[in-house]
Amino acid sequence: APAQAIASLYQVASHAAGLSVQNAVHSQQAMNQITTAVVSKACQLIMDIGEPSTK
């Protein structure tokens, strides 16, 4: 019984660590998408400097 309990503990701990890594990867990918959008908008604003407004 003690060996099974330790094995179960190891399995739960490794599963939790795996989920933590998955969450970190997902967060990083989401931040990369946001960063790409921000850089794109910043480049557009820089390129628009000096152009007459058509609004």
KAPEZI-V454517 format. One record per residue. N is the residue number from 1. SS is DSSP state (alpha for helix, beta for strand, coil for the rest). PHI is phi in degrees with one decimal (NA if undefined). OMEGA is omega as a letter, one per 40 degrees, with the letter a starting at -180 (NA if undefined). Layout:
N,SS,PHI,OMEGA
N,SS,PHI,OMEGA
//
This chain:
1,coil,NA,i
2,alpha,-62.5,i
3,alpha,-65.9,i
4,alpha,-66.3,i
5,alpha,-65.4,i
6,alpha,-65.1,i
7,alpha,-62.6,i
8,alpha,-64.4,i
9,alpha,-61.5,i
10,alpha,-62.0,a
11,alpha,-65.6,i
12,alpha,-67.1,a
13,alpha,-65.9,i
14,alpha,-69.3,i
15,alpha,-64.9,i
16,alpha,-64.1,i
17,alpha,-65.2,i
18,alpha,-63.2,i
19,alpha,-63.8,i
20,alpha,-62.7,i
21,alpha,-66.6,i
22,alpha,-60.8,i
23,alpha,-64.5,i
24,alpha,-64.8,i
25,alpha,-64.9,i
26,alpha,-62.2,i
27,alpha,-62.5,i
28,alpha,-65.9,i
29,alpha,-65.1,i
30,alpha,-64.7,i
31,alpha,-66.6,i
32,alpha,-64.8,i
33,alpha,-64.9,i
34,alpha,-63.9,a
35,alpha,-61.7,i
36,alpha,-61.4,i
37,alpha,-65.2,a
38,alpha,-66.8,i
39,alpha,-63.7,i
40,alpha,-61.1,i
41,alpha,-66.0,i
42,alpha,-63.4,i
43,alpha,-62.7,i
44,alpha,-62.6,i
45,alpha,-64.8,i
46,alpha,-66.1,a
47,alpha,-69.6,a
48,coil,-79.8,a
49,coil,-63.4,i
50,coil,89.6,i
51,coil,-85.6,i
52,coil,-66.5,a
53,coil,-75.9,a
54,coil,-103.3,a
55,coil,-84.9,NA
//
